[in-house]
């Protein structure tokens, strides 16, 4: 039997944490609950979760700080959980590296569905080489994006890239020079799973650009007032 996927639940509300854990255990996930930020950072190294459910309002080190600390060394998917529903809070969470953001109170079944969706995207095929013979694949000078095993190689090095960033980059790169609006990208990449603001797209583009810089042969270009395109120079 394959090992269970592990979920680290970080929430100072014991009742909410236990409820989330029960739903996930029912779906055959292994869970670990911690109630503060320092414990979350410590247990992250030993528990090695496949995904983190991270409350923002924590005693001591808050969720933003936890996310920032984990993102220094890992691209482990993070879903932020918060009673704060303002756009500013969502954008800040995404800018720090969260993959999704859910506002409390939320439906536990929806949370489980989002966990499943993110994990489906973030688990690479074992020992699958990055070649054109293995699934959905695009290649440009100094850049290789393989959607099948969720691998990105840039200038000869493998990049740590969360699932949504990789999917957005792949979607743009597979249609070179085609302009997509923010609404189109939000619909195609996040779809029904995410009721978000179009600034979500801007945040993810910003994060991608921090890792992948413009090349003489290609670039991720902003089309002002419209959206983005993966521009290939002839």
Helices and strands as residue ranges (DSSP letters): E 6-10, H 14-26, E 30-34, H 37-47, E 51-55, H 63-71, E 77-82, H 87-95, E 100-103, H 108-122, E 137-140, E 143-146, E 151-154, E 157-159, H 163-173, E 180-181, H 182-185, I 186-190, G 191-193, H 199-211, E 218-223, E 227-232
